């Protein structure tokens, strides 16, 4: 399950146009806190620290890593699929 804060942040990234589709299943998201930085994201992986640390913090409990960027991709795909 995703937290409301993550969803809110994700929606903000989409609304402010930070998400760009590069190719099928590859997206680039500009960082909201650091405009010079961007992350490459696919539908199930992200290169941000939050995603990488997720497995460190939740190791072995069967959860799938998540971050605001992955949520932003899901929102972006949903909004652009109709
Ligand atoms: Zn991320």
PDB file of the backbone (N, CA, C, O) and the ligand in Angstrom, with CONECT records:
HET     ZN  A 101       1
ATOM      1  N   UNK A   1       0.842  -1.210   0.000  1.00  0.00           N
ATOM      2  CA  UNK A   1       0.000   0.000   0.000  1.00  0.00           C
ATOM      3  C   UNK A   1       0.869   1.248   0.000  1.00  0.00           C
ATOM      4  O   UNK A   1       1.933   1.287   0.618  1.00  0.00           O
ATOM      5  N   UNK A   2       0.401   2.247  -0.693  1.00  0.00           N
ATOM      6  CA  UNK A   2       1.137   3.499  -0.739  1.00  0.00           C
ATOM      7  C   UNK A   2       0.543   4.493   0.245  1.00  0.00           C
ATOM      8  O   UNK A   2      -0.664   4.515   0.487  1.00  0.00           O
ATOM      9  N   UNK A   3       1.411   5.302   0.798  1.00  0.00           N
ATOM     10  CA  UNK A   3       0.910   6.302   1.734  1.00  0.00           C
ATOM     11  C   UNK A   3       0.304   7.479   0.977  1.00  0.00           C
ATOM     12  O   UNK A   3       0.635   7.731  -0.182  1.00  0.00           O
ATOM     13  N   UNK A   4      -0.579   8.184   1.649  1.00  0.00           N
ATOM     14  CA  UNK A   4      -1.207   9.352   1.034  1.00  0.00           C
ATOM     15  C   UNK A   4      -0.177  10.407   0.645  1.00  0.00           C
ATOM     16  O   UNK A   4      -0.309  11.071  -0.382  1.00  0.00           O
ATOM     17  N   UNK A   5       0.845  10.550   1.477  1.00  0.00           N
ATOM     18  CA  UNK A   5       1.873  11.556   1.202  1.00  0.00           C
ATOM     19  C   UNK A   5       2.601  11.231  -0.098  1.00  0.00           C
ATOM     20  O   UNK A   5       2.918  12.127  -0.881  1.00  0.00           O
ATOM     21  N   UNK A   6       2.863   9.941  -0.325  1.00  0.00           N
ATOM     22  CA  UNK A   6       3.536   9.522  -1.554  1.00  0.00           C
ATOM     23  C   UNK A   6       2.661   9.816  -2.766  1.00  0.00           C
ATOM     24  O   UNK A   6       3.138  10.317  -3.784  1.00  0.00           O
ATOM     25  N   UNK A   7       1.373   9.499  -2.645  1.00  0.00           N
ATOM     26  CA  UNK A   7       0.435   9.743  -3.739  1.00  0.00           C
ATOM     27  C   UNK A   7       0.345  11.238  -4.043  1.00  0.00           C
ATOM     28  O   UNK A   7       0.346  11.649  -5.204  1.00  0.00           O
ATOM     29  N   UNK A   8       0.270  12.039  -2.987  1.00  0.00           N
ATOM     30  CA  UNK A   8       0.160  13.493  -3.158  1.00  0.00           C
ATOM     31  C   UNK A   8       1.368  14.042  -3.894  1.00  0.00           C
ATOM     32  O   UNK A   8       1.241  14.856  -4.809  1.00  0.00           O
ATOM     33  N   UNK A   9       2.545  13.584  -3.479  1.00  0.00           N
ATOM     34  CA  UNK A   9       3.785  14.035  -4.091  1.00  0.00           C
ATOM     35  C   UNK A   9       3.830  13.596  -5.565  1.00  0.00           C
ATOM     36  O   UNK A   9       4.261  14.342  -6.445  1.00  0.00           O
ATOM     37  N   UNK A  10       3.374  12.377  -5.796  1.00  0.00           N
ATOM     38  CA  UNK A  10       3.355  11.834  -7.160  1.00  0.00           C
ATOM     39  C   UNK A  10       2.432  12.646  -8.054  1.00  0.00           C
ATOM     40  O   UNK A  10       2.784  12.987  -9.183  1.00  0.00           O
ATOM     41  N   UNK A  11       1.248  12.953  -7.539  1.00  0.00           N
ATOM     42  CA  UNK A  11       0.277  13.728  -8.312  1.00  0.00           C
ATOM     43  C   UNK A  11       0.849  15.103  -8.645  1.00  0.00           C
ATOM     44  O   UNK A  11       0.629  15.628  -9.737  1.00  0.00           O
ATOM     45  N   UNK A  12       1.580  15.677  -7.702  1.00  0.00           N
ATOM     46  CA  UNK A  12       2.172  16.993  -7.906  1.00  0.00           C
ATOM     47  C   UNK A  12       3.230  16.945  -9.024  1.00  0.00           C
ATOM     48  O   UNK A  12       3.330  17.862  -9.839  1.00  0.00           O
ATOM     49  N   UNK A  13       4.002  15.874  -9.041  1.00  0.00           N
ATOM     50  CA  UNK A  13       5.012  15.708 -10.096  1.00  0.00           C
ATOM     51  C   UNK A  13       4.354  15.648 -11.471  1.00  0.00           C
ATOM     52  O   UNK A  13       4.837  16.244 -12.434  1.00  0.00           O
ATOM     53  N   UNK A  14       3.236  14.913 -11.542  1.00  0.00           N
ATOM     54  CA  UNK A  14       2.521  14.795 -12.816  1.00  0.00           C
ATOM     55  C   UNK A  14       1.913  16.139 -13.201  1.00  0.00           C
ATOM     56  O   UNK A  14       2.039  16.584 -14.342  1.00  0.00           O
ATOM     57  N   UNK A  15       1.252  16.780 -12.237  1.00  0.00           N
ATOM     58  CA  UNK A  15       0.563  18.046 -12.503  1.00  0.00           C
ATOM     59  C   UNK A  15       1.526  19.150 -12.925  1.00  0.00           C
ATOM     60  O   UNK A  15       1.168  20.017 -13.722  1.00  0.00           O
ATOM     61  N   UNK A  16       2.741  19.121 -12.397  1.00  0.00           N
ATOM     62  CA  UNK A  16       3.685  20.192 -12.729  1.00  0.00           C
ATOM     63  C   UNK A  16       4.524  19.853 -13.956  1.00  0.00           C
ATOM     64  O   UNK A  16       5.469  20.568 -14.289  1.00  0.00           O
ATOM     65  N   UNK A  17       4.169  18.752 -14.627  1.00  0.00           N
ATOM     66  CA  UNK A  17       4.820  18.426 -15.886  1.00  0.00           C
ATOM     67  C   UNK A  17       6.226  17.889 -15.748  1.00  0.00           C
ATOM     68  O   UNK A  17       7.031  18.004 -16.672  1.00  0.00           O
ATOM     69  N   UNK A  18       6.529  17.306 -14.607  1.00  0.00           N
ATOM     70  CA  UNK A  18       7.874  16.777 -14.374  1.00  0.00           C
ATOM     71  C   UNK A  18       8.099  15.417 -15.034  1.00  0.00           C
ATOM     72  O   UNK A  18       9.234  14.953 -15.140  1.00  0.00           O
ATOM     73  N   UNK A  19       7.018  14.785 -15.473  1.00  0.00           N
ATOM     74  CA  UNK A  19       7.131  13.442 -16.045  1.00  0.00           C
ATOM     75  C   UNK A  19       7.203  13.502 -17.565  1.00  0.00           C
ATOM     76  O   UNK A  19       6.343  14.113 -18.200  1.00  0.00           O
ATOM     77  N   UNK A  20       8.209  12.882 -18.150  1.00  0.00           N
ATOM     78  CA  UNK A  20       8.286  12.768 -19.602  1.00  0.00           C
ATOM     79  C   UNK A  20       8.433  11.305 -19.983  1.00  0.00           C
ATOM     80  O   UNK A  20       9.176  10.553 -19.352  1.00  0.00           O
ATOM     81  N   UNK A  21       7.714  10.918 -21.023  1.00  0.00           N
ATOM     82  CA  UNK A  21       7.859   9.560 -21.515  1.00  0.00           C
ATOM     83  C   UNK A  21       9.020   9.514 -22.492  1.00  0.00           C
ATOM     84  O   UNK A  21       9.039  10.274 -23.461  1.00  0.00           O
ATOM     85  N   UNK A  22       9.987   8.640 -22.257  1.00  0.00           N
ATOM     86  CA  UNK A  22      11.155   8.509 -23.134  1.00  0.00           C
ATOM     87  C   UNK A  22      10.876   7.468 -24.210  1.00  0.00           C
ATOM     88  O   UNK A  22      11.043   7.718 -25.404  1.00  0.00           O
ATOM     89  N   UNK A  23      10.453   6.312 -23.760  1.00  0.00           N
ATOM     90  CA  UNK A  23      10.032   5.254 -24.682  1.00  0.00           C
ATOM     91  C   UNK A  23       9.097   4.336 -23.915  1.00  0.00           C
ATOM     92  O   UNK A  23       8.763   4.608 -22.762  1.00  0.00           O
ATOM     93  N   UNK A  24       8.671   3.249 -24.550  1.00  0.00           N
ATOM     94  CA  UNK A  24       7.764   2.330 -23.879  1.00  0.00           C
ATOM     95  C   UNK A  24       8.409   1.856 -22.571  1.00  0.00           C
ATOM     96  O   UNK A  24       9.513   1.311 -22.572  1.00  0.00           O
ATOM     97  N   UNK A  25       7.711   2.070 -21.474  1.00  0.00           N
ATOM     98  CA  UNK A  25       8.184   1.649 -20.159  1.00  0.00           C
ATOM     99  C   UNK A  25       9.482   2.320 -19.710  1.00  0.00           C
ATOM    100  O   UNK A  25      10.219   1.758 -18.901  1.00  0.00           O
ATOM    101  N   UNK A  26       9.763   3.503 -20.223  1.00  0.00           N
ATOM    102  CA  UNK A  26      10.889   4.270 -19.682  1.00  0.00           C
ATOM    103  C   UNK A  26      10.499   5.736 -19.610  1.00  0.00           C
ATOM    104  O   UNK A  26      10.123   6.349 -20.609  1.00  0.00           O
ATOM    105  N   UNK A  27      10.595   6.279 -18.413  1.00  0.00           N
ATOM    106  CA  UNK A  27      10.174   7.651 -18.166  1.00  0.00           C
ATOM    107  C   UNK A  27      11.286   8.405 -17.462  1.00  0.00           C
ATOM    108  O   UNK A  27      12.126   7.823 -16.775  1.00  0.00           O
ATOM    109  N   UNK A  28      11.269   9.711 -17.652  1.00  0.00           N
ATOM    110  CA  UNK A  28      12.197  10.571 -16.943  1.00  0.00           C
ATOM    111  C   UNK A  28      11.387  11.511 -16.066  1.00  0.00           C
ATOM    112  O   UNK A  28      10.436  12.139 -16.530  1.00  0.00           O
ATOM    113  N   UNK A  29      11.762  11.606 -14.814  1.00  0.00           N
ATOM    114  CA  UNK A  29      11.063  12.497 -13.895  1.00  0.00           C
ATOM    115  C   UNK A  29      12.045  13.483 -13.300  1.00  0.00           C
ATOM    116  O   UNK A  29      13.042  13.100 -12.688  1.00  0.00           O
ATOM    117  N   UNK A  30      11.749  14.752 -13.486  1.00  0.00           N
ATOM    118  CA  UNK A  30      12.590  15.778 -12.876  1.00  0.00           C
ATOM    119  C   UNK A  30      12.298  15.856 -11.386  1.00  0.00           C
ATOM    120  O   UNK A  30      11.146  15.789 -10.958  1.00  0.00           O
ATOM    121  N   UNK A  31      13.339  15.994 -10.621  1.00  0.00           N
ATOM    122  CA  UNK A  31      13.175  16.109  -9.174  1.00  0.00           C
ATOM    123  C   UNK A  31      12.474  17.414  -8.821  1.00  0.00           C
ATOM    124  O   UNK A  31      12.804  18.474  -9.351  1.00  0.00           O
ATOM    125  N   UNK A  32      11.485  17.319  -7.903  1.00  0.00           N
ATOM    126  CA  UNK A  32      10.769  18.532  -7.514  1.00  0.00           C
ATOM    127  C   UNK A  32      11.603  19.376  -6.564  1.00  0.00           C
ATOM    128  O   UNK A  32      11.445  20.596  -6.519  1.00  0.00           O
ATOM    129  N   UNK A  33      12.491  18.740  -5.803  1.00  0.00           N
ATOM    130  CA  UNK A  33      13.297  19.481  -4.836  1.00  0.00           C
ATOM    131  C   UNK A  33      14.594  19.997  -5.456  1.00  0.00           C
ATOM    132  O   UNK A  33      15.188  20.954  -4.958  1.00  0.00           O
ATOM    133  N   UNK A  34      15.029  19.363  -6.539  1.00  0.00           N
ATOM    134  CA  UNK A  34      16.269  19.760  -7.187  1.00  0.00           C
ATOM    135  C   UNK A  34      16.086  19.719  -8.704  1.00  0.00           C
ATOM    136  O   UNK A  34      16.299  18.685  -9.336  1.00  0.00           O
ATOM    137  N   UNK A  35      15.685  20.865  -9.285  1.00  0.00           N
ATOM    138  CA  UNK A  35      15.319  20.909 -10.709  1.00  0.00           C
ATOM    139  C   UNK A  35      16.439  20.462 -11.645  1.00  0.00           C
ATOM    140  O   UNK A  35      16.168  20.084 -12.785  1.00  0.00           O
ATOM    141  N   UNK A  36      17.691  20.498 -11.188  1.00  0.00           N
ATOM    142  CA  UNK A  36      18.788  20.060 -12.029  1.00  0.00           C
ATOM    143  C   UNK A  36      18.931  18.555 -12.102  1.00  0.00           C
ATOM    144  O   UNK A  36      19.697  18.024 -12.905  1.00  0.00           O
ATOM    145  N   UNK A  37      18.180  17.876 -11.245  1.00  0.00           N
ATOM    146  CA  UNK A  37      18.316  16.430 -11.158  1.00  0.00           C
ATOM    147  C   UNK A  37      17.090  15.740 -11.741  1.00  0.00           C
ATOM    148  O   UNK A  37      15.974  16.246 -11.626  1.00  0.00           O
ATOM    149  N   UNK A  38      17.296  14.600 -12.359  1.00  0.00           N
ATOM    150  CA  UNK A  38      16.155  13.838 -12.830  1.00  0.00           C
ATOM    151  C   UNK A  38      16.427  12.350 -12.651  1.00  0.00           C
ATOM    152  O   UNK A  38      17.572  11.911 -12.543  1.00  0.00           O
ATOM    153  N   UNK A  39      15.346  11.596 -12.625  1.00  0.00           N
ATOM    154  CA  UNK A  39      15.453  10.162 -12.407  1.00  0.00           C
ATOM    155  C   UNK A  39      14.855   9.421 -13.582  1.00  0.00           C
ATOM    156  O   UNK A  39      13.832   9.831 -14.131  1.00  0.00           O
ATOM    157  N   UNK A  40      15.496   8.324 -13.969  1.00  0.00           N
ATOM    158  CA  UNK A  40      14.913   7.444 -14.965  1.00  0.00           C
ATOM    159  C   UNK A  40      14.141   6.357 -14.241  1.00  0.00           C
ATOM    160  O   UNK A  40      14.642   5.703 -13.326  1.00  0.00           O
ATOM    161  N   UNK A  41      12.902   6.188 -14.684  1.00  0.00           N
ATOM    162  CA  UNK A  41      11.986   5.310 -13.981  1.00  0.00           C
ATOM    163  C   UNK A  41      11.292   4.382 -14.979  1.00  0.00           C
ATOM    164  O   UNK A  41      10.892   4.815 -16.059  1.00  0.00           O
ATOM    165  N   UNK A  42      11.153   3.117 -14.618  1.00  0.00           N
ATOM    166  CA  UNK A  42      10.319   2.216 -15.400  1.00  0.00           C
ATOM    167  C   UNK A  42       9.098   1.886 -14.542  1.00  0.00           C
ATOM    168  O   UNK A  42       8.956   2.404 -13.435  1.00  0.00           O
ATOM    169  N   UNK A  43       8.224   1.027 -15.053  1.00  0.00           N
ATOM    170  CA  UNK A  43       6.997   0.765 -14.300  1.00  0.00           C
ATOM    171  C   UNK A  43       7.266   0.019 -12.994  1.00  0.00           C
ATOM    172  O   UNK A  43       6.396  -0.015 -12.124  1.00  0.00           O
ATOM    173  N   UNK A  44       8.446  -0.578 -12.835  1.00  0.00           N
ATOM    174  CA  UNK A  44       8.697  -1.256 -11.561  1.00  0.00           C
ATOM    175  C   UNK A  44      10.064  -0.976 -10.946  1.00  0.00           C
ATOM    176  O   UNK A  44      10.472  -1.671 -10.016  1.00  0.00           O
ATOM    177  N   UNK A  45      10.770   0.019 -11.444  1.00  0.00           N
ATOM    178  CA  UNK A  45      12.018   0.365 -10.781  1.00  0.00           C
ATOM    179  C   UNK A  45      12.331   1.849 -10.937  1.00  0.00           C
ATOM    180  O   UNK A  45      11.919   2.499 -11.898  1.00  0.00           O
ATOM    181  N   UNK A  46      13.065   2.352  -9.970  1.00  0.00           N
ATOM    182  CA  UNK A  46      13.436   3.757  -9.978  1.00  0.00           C
ATOM    183  C   UNK A  46      14.854   3.855  -9.456  1.00  0.00           C
ATOM    184  O   UNK A  46      15.285   3.028  -8.652  1.00  0.00           O
ATOM    185  N   UNK A  47      15.582   4.864  -9.912  1.00  0.00           N
ATOM    186  CA  UNK A  47      16.969   4.956  -9.478  1.00  0.00           C
ATOM    187  C   UNK A  47      17.160   5.901  -8.288  1.00  0.00           C
ATOM    188  O   UNK A  47      18.293   6.187  -7.899  1.00  0.00           O
ATOM    189  N   UNK A  48      16.067   6.382  -7.715  1.00  0.00           N
ATOM    190  CA  UNK A  48      16.222   7.300  -6.580  1.00  0.00           C
ATOM    191  C   UNK A  48      16.619   6.530  -5.317  1.00  0.00           C
ATOM    192  O   UNK A  48      16.447   5.315  -5.229  1.00  0.00           O
ATOM    193  N   UNK A  49      17.148   7.263  -4.357  1.00  0.00           N
ATOM    194  CA  UNK A  49      17.593   6.661  -3.108  1.00  0.00           C
ATOM    195  C   UNK A  49      16.458   6.038  -2.316  1.00  0.00           C
ATOM    196  O   UNK A  49      16.625   4.995  -1.684  1.00  0.00           O
ATOM    197  N   UNK A  50      15.296   6.690  -2.357  1.00  0.00           N
ATOM    198  CA  UNK A  50      14.158   6.185  -1.617  1.00  0.00           C
ATOM    199  C   UNK A  50      13.792   4.779  -2.061  1.00  0.00           C
ATOM    200  O   UNK A  50      13.472   3.918  -1.241  1.00  0.00           O
ATOM    201  N   UNK A  51      13.843   4.559  -3.360  1.00  0.00           N
ATOM    202  CA  UNK A  51      13.535   3.231  -3.900  1.00  0.00           C
ATOM    203  C   UNK A  51      14.603   2.229  -3.498  1.00  0.00           C
ATOM    204  O   UNK A  51      14.294   1.126  -3.047  1.00  0.00           O
ATOM    205  N   UNK A  52      15.860   2.618  -3.663  1.00  0.00           N
ATOM    206  CA  UNK A  52      16.962   1.704  -3.340  1.00  0.00           C
ATOM    207  C   UNK A  52      16.986   1.361  -1.863  1.00  0.00           C
ATOM    208  O   UNK A  52      17.252   0.219  -1.488  1.00  0.00           O
ATOM    209  N   UNK A  53      16.708   2.352  -1.022  1.00  0.00           N
ATOM    210  CA  UNK A  53      16.737   2.114   0.418  1.00  0.00           C
ATOM    211  C   UNK A  53      15.551   1.308   0.897  1.00  0.00           C
ATOM    212  O   UNK A  53      15.589   0.720   1.978  1.00  0.00           O
ATOM    213  N   UNK A  54      14.505   1.278   0.104  1.00  0.00           N
ATOM    214  CA  UNK A  54      13.281   0.590   0.514  1.00  0.00           C
ATOM    215  C   UNK A  54      13.583  -0.849   0.913  1.00  0.00           C
ATOM    216  O   UNK A  54      13.110  -1.336   1.940  1.00  0.00           O
ATOM    217  N   UNK A  55      14.372  -1.515   0.091  1.00  0.00           N
ATOM    218  CA  UNK A  55      14.667  -2.918   0.376  1.00  0.00           C
ATOM    219  C   UNK A  55      15.554  -3.068   1.599  1.00  0.00           C
ATOM    220  O   UNK A  55      15.489  -4.073   2.306  1.00  0.00           O
ATOM    221  N   UNK A  56      16.378  -2.068   1.843  1.00  0.00           N
ATOM    222  CA  UNK A  56      17.205  -2.109   3.051  1.00  0.00           C
ATOM    223  C   UNK A  56      16.335  -2.038   4.292  1.00  0.00           C
ATOM    224  O   UNK A  56      16.529  -2.773   5.260  1.00  0.00           O
ATOM    225  N   UNK A  57      15.362  -1.122   4.234  1.00  0.00           N
ATOM    226  CA  UNK A  57      14.539  -0.890   5.421  1.00  0.00           C
ATOM    227  C   UNK A  57      13.457  -1.946   5.603  1.00  0.00           C
ATOM    228  O   UNK A  57      13.058  -2.244   6.729  1.00  0.00           O
ATOM    229  N   UNK A  58      12.980  -2.513   4.492  1.00  0.00           N
ATOM    230  CA  UNK A  58      11.855  -3.449   4.592  1.00  0.00           C
ATOM    231  C   UNK A  58      12.275  -4.858   4.178  1.00  0.00           C
ATOM    232  O   UNK A  58      11.441  -5.668   3.773  1.00  0.00           O
ATOM    233  N   UNK A  59      13.526  -5.132   4.279  1.00  0.00           N
ATOM    234  CA  UNK A  59      14.065  -6.397   3.769  1.00  0.00           C
ATOM    235  C   UNK A  59      13.317  -7.611   4.310  1.00  0.00           C
ATOM    236  O   UNK A  59      13.141  -7.768   5.518  1.00  0.00           O
ATOM    237  N   UNK A  60      12.883  -8.463   3.384  1.00  0.00           N
ATOM    238  CA  UNK A  60      12.344  -9.754   3.788  1.00  0.00           C
ATOM    239  C   UNK A  60      10.887  -9.774   4.189  1.00  0.00           C
ATOM    240  O   UNK A  60      10.380 -10.827   4.576  1.00  0.00           O
ATOM    241  N   UNK A  61      10.196  -8.657   4.112  1.00  0.00           N
ATOM    242  CA  UNK A  61       8.791  -8.690   4.528  1.00  0.00           C
ATOM    243  C   UNK A  61       7.840  -8.845   3.342  1.00  0.00           C
ATOM    244  O   UNK A  61       6.623  -8.752   3.502  1.00  0.00           O
ATOM    245  N   UNK A  62       8.388  -9.076   2.173  1.00  0.00           N
ATOM    246  CA  UNK A  62       7.560  -9.369   1.016  1.00  0.00           C
ATOM    247  C   UNK A  62       6.949  -8.161   0.338  1.00  0.00           C
ATOM    248  O   UNK A  62       6.159  -8.303  -0.595  1.00  0.00           O
ATOM    249  N   UNK A  63       7.308  -6.969   0.800  1.00  0.00           N
ATOM    250  CA  UNK A  63       6.755  -5.768   0.172  1.00  0.00           C
ATOM    251  C   UNK A  63       7.505  -5.433  -1.105  1.00  0.00           C
ATOM    252  O   UNK A  63       8.684  -5.753  -1.256  1.00  0.00           O
ATOM    253  N   UNK A  64       6.806  -4.790  -2.009  1.00  0.00           N
ATOM    254  CA  UNK A  64       7.437  -4.319  -3.225  1.00  0.00           C
ATOM    255  C   UNK A  64       7.825  -2.862  -3.025  1.00  0.00           C
ATOM    256  O   UNK A  64       7.031  -2.059  -2.535  1.00  0.00           O
ATOM    257  N   UNK A  65       9.038  -2.534  -3.403  1.00  0.00           N
ATOM    258  CA  UNK A  65       9.518  -1.175  -3.211  1.00  0.00           C
ATOM    259  C   UNK A  65       8.632  -0.178  -3.949  1.00  0.00           C
ATOM    260  O   UNK A  65       8.075  -0.470  -5.007  1.00  0.00           O
ATOM    261  N   UNK A  66       8.522   0.975  -3.369  1.00  0.00           N
ATOM    262  CA  UNK A  66       7.696   2.011  -3.962  1.00  0.00           C
ATOM    263  C   UNK A  66       8.319   3.372  -3.684  1.00  0.00           C
ATOM    264  O   UNK A  66       9.077   3.524  -2.726  1.00  0.00           O
ATOM    265  N   UNK A  67       8.011   4.341  -4.499  1.00  0.00           N
ATOM    266  CA  UNK A  67       8.455   5.706  -4.241  1.00  0.00           C
ATOM    267  C   UNK A  67       7.522   6.642  -5.002  1.00  0.00           C
ATOM    268  O   UNK A  67       6.718   6.190  -5.818  1.00  0.00           O
ATOM    269  N   UNK A  68       7.624   7.917  -4.744  1.00  0.00           N
ATOM    270  CA  UNK A  68       6.712   8.877  -5.368  1.00  0.00           C
ATOM    271  C   UNK A  68       6.861   8.875  -6.892  1.00  0.00           C
ATOM    272  O   UNK A  68       5.908   9.175  -7.612  1.00  0.00           O
ATOM    273  N   UNK A  69       8.063   8.535  -7.383  1.00  0.00           N
ATOM    274  CA  UNK A  69       8.276   8.512  -8.835  1.00  0.00           C
ATOM    275  C   UNK A  69       7.507   7.370  -9.491  1.00  0.00           C
ATOM    276  O   UNK A  69       6.889   7.543 -10.541  1.00  0.00           O
ATOM    277  N   UNK A  70       7.555   6.186  -8.848  1.00  0.00           N
ATOM    278  CA  UNK A  70       6.800   5.051  -9.389  1.00  0.00           C
ATOM    279  C   UNK A  70       5.307   5.355  -9.394  1.00  0.00           C
ATOM    280  O   UNK A  70       4.600   5.028 -10.346  1.00  0.00           O
ATOM    281  N   UNK A  71       4.836   5.985  -8.316  1.00  0.00           N
ATOM    282  CA  UNK A  71       3.423   6.361  -8.260  1.00  0.00           C
ATOM    283  C   UNK A  71       3.097   7.388  -9.339  1.00  0.00           C
ATOM    284  O   UNK A  71       2.028   7.345  -9.948  1.00  0.00           O
ATOM    285  N   UNK A  72       4.028   8.311  -9.571  1.00  0.00           N
ATOM    286  CA  UNK A  72       3.813   9.337 -10.598  1.00  0.00           C
ATOM    287  C   UNK A  72       3.662   8.699 -11.981  1.00  0.00           C
ATOM    288  O   UNK A  72       2.839   9.132 -12.788  1.00  0.00           O
ATOM    289  N   UNK A  73       4.457   7.679 -12.242  1.00  0.00           N
ATOM    290  CA  UNK A  73       4.353   6.953 -13.521  1.00  0.00           C
ATOM    291  C   UNK A  73       2.968   6.336 -13.672  1.00  0.00           C
ATOM    292  O   UNK A  73       2.343   6.415 -14.730  1.00  0.00           O
ATOM    293  N   UNK A  74       2.502   5.713 -12.577  1.00  0.00           N
ATOM    294  CA  UNK A  74       1.172   5.083 -12.625  1.00  0.00           C
ATOM    295  C   UNK A  74       0.082   6.114 -12.909  1.00  0.00           C
ATOM    296  O   UNK A  74      -0.820   5.874 -13.712  1.00  0.00           O
ATOM    297  N   UNK A  75       0.176   7.254 -12.245  1.00  0.00           N
ATOM    298  CA  UNK A  75      -0.815   8.315 -12.477  1.00  0.00           C
ATOM    299  C   UNK A  75      -0.694   8.836 -13.912  1.00  0.00           C
ATOM    300  O   UNK A  75      -1.697   9.041 -14.595  1.00  0.00           O
ATOM    301  N   UNK A  76       0.541   9.045 -14.355  1.00  0.00           N
ATOM    302  CA  UNK A  76       0.790   9.566 -15.690  1.00  0.00           C
ATOM    303  C   UNK A  76       0.210   8.626 -16.756  1.00  0.00           C
ATOM    304  O   UNK A  76      -0.434   9.079 -17.702  1.00  0.00           O
ATOM    305  N   UNK A  77       0.439   7.331 -16.598  1.00  0.00           N
ATOM    306  CA  UNK A  77      -0.066   6.346 -17.568  1.00  0.00           C
ATOM    307  C   UNK A  77      -1.594   6.344 -17.568  1.00  0.00           C
ATOM    308  O   UNK A  77      -2.234   6.297 -18.618  1.00  0.00           O
ATOM    309  N   UNK A  78      -2.157   6.397 -16.366  1.00  0.00           N
ATOM    310  CA  UNK A  78      -3.621   6.405 -16.244  1.00  0.00           C
ATOM    311  C   UNK A  78      -4.221   7.633 -16.944  1.00  0.00           C
ATOM    312  O   UNK A  78      -5.217   7.536 -17.662  1.00  0.00           O
ATOM    313  N   UNK A  79      -3.585   8.787 -16.712  1.00  0.00           N
ATOM    314  CA  UNK A  79      -4.112  10.039 -17.270  1.00  0.00           C
ATOM    315  C   UNK A  79      -3.908  10.121 -18.781  1.00  0.00           C
ATOM    316  O   UNK A  79      -4.621  10.856 -19.465  1.00  0.00           O
ATOM    317  N   UNK A  80      -2.939   9.371 -19.305  1.00  0.00           N
ATOM    318  CA  UNK A  80      -2.640   9.468 -20.728  1.00  0.00           C
ATOM    319  C   UNK A  80      -3.100   8.253 -21.534  1.00  0.00           C
ATOM    320  O   UNK A  80      -2.758   8.114 -22.708  1.00  0.00           O
ATOM    321  N   UNK A  81      -3.867   7.389 -20.906  1.00  0.00           N
ATOM    322  CA  UNK A  81      -4.256   6.168 -21.615  1.00  0.00           C
ATOM    323  C   UNK A  81      -5.669   6.243 -22.198  1.00  0.00           C
ATOM    324  O   UNK A  81      -6.105   5.342 -22.915  1.00  0.00           O
ATOM    325  N   UNK A  82      -6.372   7.323 -21.884  1.00  0.00           N
ATOM    326  CA  UNK A  82      -7.754   7.376 -22.391  1.00  0.00           C
ATOM    327  C   UNK A  82      -7.861   8.213 -23.651  1.00  0.00           C
ATOM    328  O   UNK A  82      -8.952   8.360 -24.204  1.00  0.00           O
TER     329      UNK A  82
HETATM  330 ZN    ZN A 101      11.933   7.159  -7.088  1.00  0.00          ZN
END
